[in-house]
Amino acid sequence: MNATPKIYELGDATITRIEELVLRDFHPGAIFPGWLDDLGAPAQSATGHADSLLAGRLLLSVHTWLVRDRNRVILVDTGVGNDKPRPFTPYFSGLRTPFLEQLAIQGIRPDQVDFVLMTHLHVDHVGWNTHLENGRWAPTFPNAQYIFSKTEYEYFTDPANNNERNKTSFIVQQDSVKPIVEAGQARMIEIDGSQVIDGFHFLPTPGHTIDHSSILFTRGTDTALFPGDVLHHPLQVRRPDLNSVFDAFEDRARQSRRRALEIAADRDALVFTTHFPPGSAGKVLRTDGQFEWRFC
């Protein structure tokens, strides 16, 4: 665990990465069906980070972004969570990570969190929404408003969509999302690009899931982009056509990835990714007609 993560400034706000776990055992072809072994060297040169591939295996991170802004405490996505039964994704099942301790190192108690913003409702983005309390799943952040897509929740709770691809997501709703709804802490929104709370806009970037959003945060002339799972690895910045196996709607995922990259480049945004290797933040540049990634 990284106990002293870098703190980024955006106007008068700060943004800090709260690590949960790092995954090292995936062959690139298992995540990206279009991957060829000879992409390995271009991947490293295109990312500016030699550790994006280790011994022919992808290095992927799962983490949350902590935003402190004008007396507000905001979390963007909440990782996998502890004690969650995940029979179909064993590398996420029954975890015991010091995630809350990592928050405490940054001076944040769960009851101090004001908002939890979710890009989408997959297993590795909503897990710390809840924790076990007297044998039941209860909100981890008791004073927070949890904001996420209404369409996404309806999709993952409609039995018609409970298929092989979505079976983990249906389990996730029961222990990590439904308790938030029942506690009256959920705010389900339309993903239309509008400002949801001061400075934060939920941009429609569907494809990875039915109503995936990327979250744009502005302070003065400064911009941050939280693209969620539009991107899983730095190579996709150079190769926006390259989908992951987790992208449910392939054509829309490619369109959304390119849109997010264009926004990041056009606005000179600091990009706070969810799965890029530590430290996970950087910028998207345009070079010779291609997008390039640079860690910051």
C-alpha positions as CSV (number, residue, x, y, z in Angstrom):
1,M,0.0,0.0,0.0
2,N,1.1,3.5,-0.8
3,A,0.8,5.5,2.5
4,T,2.0,8.8,1.0
5,P,0.2,9.2,-2.3
6,K,0.8,12.3,-4.4
7,I,-1.7,15.2,-3.7
8,Y,-2.9,17.0,-6.9
9,E,-4.2,20.5,-6.8
10,L,-7.1,21.7,-8.9
11,G,-7.8,25.3,-8.1
12,D,-8.4,25.3,-4.4
13,A,-9.3,21.6,-4.4
14,T,-7.0,18.7,-3.8
15,I,-7.3,15.2,-5.3
16,T,-5.6,12.1,-3.7
17,R,-5.5,8.5,-4.8
18,I,-6.7,6.0,-2.1
19,E,-5.3,2.6,-3.1
20,E,-7.1,-0.6,-2.5
21,L,-5.2,-3.3,-4.5
22,V,-2.9,-3.9,-7.5
23,L,-3.5,-6.8,-9.9
24,R,-0.5,-8.3,-11.6
25,D,-1.5,-11.7,-13.0
26,F,-3.5,-10.9,-16.2
27,H,-2.1,-11.7,-19.6
28,P,-2.9,-8.7,-21.9
29,G,-4.8,-11.0,-24.2
30,A,-7.2,-12.0,-21.5
31,I,-8.3,-8.4,-21.0
32,F,-7.9,-7.0,-24.5
33,P,-8.9,-9.5,-27.2
34,G,-7.2,-7.4,-29.9
35,W,-3.9,-7.5,-28.1
36,L,-0.9,-8.9,-30.0
37,D,2.3,-9.8,-28.2
38,D,4.3,-7.4,-30.4
39,L,2.2,-4.5,-28.9
40,G,4.2,-4.9,-25.7
41,A,7.1,-2.5,-26.6
42,P,4.8,0.1,-28.2
43,A,2.6,-0.1,-25.1
44,Q,5.4,0.9,-22.8
45,S,6.8,3.6,-25.1
46,A,3.3,5.0,-25.6
47,T,2.5,5.2,-21.9
48,G,5.6,6.8,-20.5
49,H,5.6,4.1,-17.8
50,A,7.7,1.0,-18.0
51,D,5.7,-0.7,-15.2
52,S,2.5,-0.8,-17.2
53,L,3.6,-4.2,-18.3
54,L,5.7,-6.5,-16.0
55,A,7.0,-9.8,-17.4
56,G,4.3,-9.9,-20.0
57,R,1.5,-9.3,-17.5
58,L,-0.6,-6.2,-17.2
59,L,-0.2,-4.1,-14.1
60,L,-3.7,-2.8,-13.1
61,S,-4.8,-0.8,-10.0
62,V,-8.1,-0.6,-8.1
63,H,-8.5,2.6,-6.1
64,T,-10.7,5.6,-5.2
65,W,-10.1,9.3,-5.7
66,L,-10.5,11.5,-2.7
67,V,-11.5,15.1,-3.5
68,R,-11.4,17.8,-0.9
69,D,-13.1,20.9,-2.1
70,R,-14.4,23.9,-0.2
71,N,-15.2,22.0,3.0
72,R,-16.6,19.1,1.0
73,V,-15.3,15.6,1.1
74,I,-16.0,13.6,-2.1
75,L,-15.1,10.1,-3.2
76,V,-15.2,9.1,-6.9
77,D,-15.9,5.3,-7.1
78,T,-15.3,3.0,-4.1
79,G,-13.4,0.0,-5.3
80,V,-14.2,-3.6,-4.3
81,G,-14.8,-3.5,-0.6
82,N,-14.1,-6.0,2.2
83,D,-15.9,-9.3,2.9
84,K,-17.9,-9.3,-0.3
85,P,-18.8,-12.8,-1.7
86,R,-17.8,-12.8,-5.4
87,P,-18.0,-16.4,-6.6
88,F,-17.5,-15.5,-10.2
89,T,-14.6,-13.1,-9.7
90,P,-12.4,-14.8,-7.1
91,Y,-9.7,-12.2,-7.1
92,F,-12.3,-9.8,-5.7
93,S,-13.9,-12.2,-3.3
94,G,-13.6,-11.9,0.5
95,L,-11.0,-9.2,0.5
96,R,-9.5,-7.8,3.7
97,T,-7.7,-4.6,2.7
98,P,-6.9,-1.5,4.8
99,F,-8.8,0.8,2.6
100,L,-10.5,2.7,5.5
101,E,-7.1,3.0,7.1
102,Q,-5.7,4.6,4.0
103,L,-8.5,7.1,4.2
104,A,-7.7,7.7,7.8
105,I,-4.1,8.5,6.9
106,Q,-5.5,11.3,4.8
107,G,-7.4,12.5,7.8
108,I,-10.8,11.3,6.6
109,R,-13.3,9.4,8.7
110,P,-16.3,7.6,7.0
111,D,-18.7,10.0,8.7
112,Q,-16.9,13.0,7.1
113,V,-17.7,12.0,3.5
114,D,-20.3,14.2,1.9
115,F,-20.7,12.7,-1.5
116,V,-19.9,9.4,-3.3
117,L,-19.9,9.7,-7.1
118,M,-20.1,6.6,-9.2
119,T,-19.1,6.3,-12.8
120,H,-21.0,3.0,-13.1
121,L,-22.2,0.1,-10.9
122,H,-19.6,-2.6,-11.5
123,V,-18.0,-4.8,-8.8
124,D,-14.8,-2.8,-8.5
125,H,-16.4,0.6,-8.4
126,V,-19.1,0.3,-5.7
127,G,-17.8,-2.1,-3.1
128,W,-16.9,0.3,-0.3
129,N,-20.4,1.8,-0.5
130,T,-21.2,-0.7,2.2
131,H,-19.6,-2.6,5.0
132,L,-20.7,-5.4,7.3
133,E,-22.3,-4.1,10.5
134,N,-23.8,-6.6,12.9
135,G,-24.1,-9.1,10.1
136,R,-25.8,-6.8,7.6
137,W,-24.6,-4.5,4.8
138,A,-24.8,-0.9,5.9
139,P,-23.6,2.3,4.3
140,T,-19.9,2.8,5.0
141,F,-20.3,6.6,4.7
142,P,-23.4,7.3,6.9
143,N,-23.7,11.0,6.1
144,A,-23.0,10.8,2.3
145,Q,-25.2,11.3,-0.6
146,Y,-24.5,8.5,-3.1
147,I,-24.9,9.7,-6.7
148,F,-25.3,7.3,-9.7
149,S,-27.2,6.6,-12.9
150,K,-30.9,5.7,-12.5
151,T,-30.8,3.8,-15.9
152,E,-27.8,1.8,-14.7
153,Y,-29.5,0.7,-11.5
154,E,-32.7,-0.2,-13.3
155,Y,-30.7,-2.2,-15.9
156,F,-28.8,-4.2,-13.2
157,T,-31.9,-5.0,-11.2
158,D,-34.1,-6.1,-14.1
159,P,-34.2,-9.9,-14.2
160,A,-34.2,-9.8,-18.0
161,N,-30.6,-8.7,-17.9
162,N,-29.3,-11.3,-15.5
163,N,-27.2,-13.2,-17.9
164,E,-23.7,-14.7,-18.0
165,R,-22.0,-11.3,-18.5
166,N,-24.0,-9.6,-15.7
167,K,-24.2,-12.2,-13.0
168,T,-21.6,-10.6,-10.8
169,S,-23.2,-7.2,-11.3
170,F,-26.5,-8.5,-10.0
171,I,-24.9,-9.8,-6.9
172,V,-23.2,-6.5,-6.4
173,Q,-26.5,-4.5,-6.5
174,Q,-27.8,-6.6,-3.5
175,D,-24.9,-6.0,-1.1
176,S,-23.4,-2.7,-2.3
177,V,-26.1,-0.6,-3.9
178,K,-29.5,-1.7,-2.7
179,P,-28.6,-1.0,1.0
180,I,-27.8,2.6,0.0
181,V,-31.2,2.9,-1.7
182,E,-33.0,1.4,1.3
183,A,-31.1,3.8,3.7
184,G,-32.4,6.8,1.7
185,Q,-28.9,7.9,0.8
186,A,-29.1,7.3,-3.0
187,R,-29.6,10.0,-5.5
188,M,-30.3,8.5,-8.9
189,I,-29.8,10.8,-11.8
190,E,-30.1,11.1,-15.6
191,I,-26.6,11.1,-17.2
192,D,-26.9,14.1,-19.5
193,G,-23.8,16.2,-18.9
194,S,-25.5,18.6,-16.5
195,Q,-23.9,19.8,-13.3
196,V,-25.0,17.5,-10.5
197,I,-23.2,19.1,-7.6
198,D,-21.2,22.3,-7.7
199,G,-18.3,21.8,-10.1
200,F,-19.1,18.2,-11.1
201,H,-20.7,17.1,-14.3
202,F,-21.7,13.5,-15.3
203,L,-20.9,13.1,-19.0
204,P,-22.5,10.3,-20.9
205,T,-19.9,7.8,-22.0
206,P,-21.9,4.6,-22.5
207,G,-20.5,1.3,-23.9
208,H,-18.6,-0.2,-21.0
209,T,-21.9,-0.5,-19.3
210,I,-25.4,0.6,-20.4
211,D,-25.1,4.1,-18.9
212,H,-21.5,4.6,-17.9
213,S,-20.5,8.1,-17.1
214,S,-17.2,10.0,-17.0
215,I,-17.1,12.8,-14.4
216,L,-15.8,16.2,-15.2
217,F,-14.7,18.5,-12.4
218,T,-13.9,22.1,-12.9
219,R,-12.4,24.8,-10.7
220,G,-11.9,28.1,-12.4
221,T,-9.9,27.4,-15.5
222,D,-8.7,24.0,-14.2
223,T,-10.3,20.8,-15.3
224,A,-10.1,17.2,-14.0
225,L,-11.6,14.2,-15.8
226,F,-12.5,10.9,-14.0
227,P,-13.1,8.6,-17.0
228,G,-14.0,5.5,-15.1
229,D,-13.8,2.4,-17.2
230,V,-13.7,4.1,-20.6
231,L,-10.0,3.3,-20.2
232,H,-8.4,0.3,-18.4
233,H,-4.8,0.7,-19.6
234,P,-2.5,3.4,-21.0
235,L,-2.3,1.6,-24.3
236,Q,-5.9,2.4,-25.0
237,V,-4.9,6.1,-25.2
238,R,-2.8,5.3,-28.3
239,R,-5.3,2.7,-29.4
240,P,-8.8,3.9,-28.7
241,D,-10.2,1.2,-30.9
242,L,-9.0,-1.5,-28.4
243,N,-11.9,-2.6,-26.2
244,S,-11.6,-4.7,-23.1
245,V,-13.5,-7.9,-22.5
246,F,-15.6,-6.0,-19.9
247,D,-17.0,-3.6,-22.6
248,A,-20.6,-4.7,-23.0
249,F,-21.5,-2.6,-26.0
250,E,-18.5,-2.5,-28.2
251,D,-19.1,0.2,-30.8
252,R,-20.5,2.6,-28.2
253,A,-17.4,1.9,-26.0
254,R,-15.1,2.9,-28.8
255,Q,-17.0,6.0,-29.5
256,S,-17.1,7.0,-25.8
257,R,-13.4,6.3,-25.4
258,R,-12.5,8.6,-28.2
259,R,-14.9,11.3,-26.9
260,A,-13.3,11.2,-23.5
261,L,-9.8,11.4,-24.9
262,E,-10.9,14.4,-27.0
263,I,-12.3,16.1,-24.0
264,A,-9.1,15.4,-22.0
265,A,-6.8,16.7,-24.7
266,D,-8.9,19.7,-25.7
267,R,-9.3,20.9,-22.1
268,D,-5.8,20.1,-21.0
269,A,-7.5,18.1,-18.2
270,L,-5.8,16.2,-15.4
271,V,-7.1,12.7,-15.9
272,F,-7.6,10.5,-12.9
273,T,-7.9,7.0,-14.1
274,T,-9.4,4.0,-12.2
275,H,-7.1,1.1,-13.3
276,F,-3.9,2.6,-14.7
277,P,-0.8,1.6,-12.7
278,P,0.2,3.7,-9.7
279,G,0.1,6.8,-9.6
280,S,-2.8,6.6,-12.1
281,A,-3.1,10.3,-13.0
282,G,-1.8,12.0,-16.1
283,K,-2.6,14.0,-19.2
284,V,-3.7,13.1,-22.8
285,L,-1.7,14.8,-25.5
286,R,-2.1,14.9,-29.3
287,T,1.1,14.0,-31.2
288,D,1.2,13.4,-35.0
289,G,-2.5,12.8,-35.1
290,Q,-2.5,10.3,-32.2
291,F,-3.3,10.6,-28.6
292,E,-0.5,10.0,-26.1
293,W,-0.5,9.4,-22.4
294,R,1.9,11.0,-19.9
295,F,1.8,10.2,-16.2
296,C,1.9,13.3,-13.9
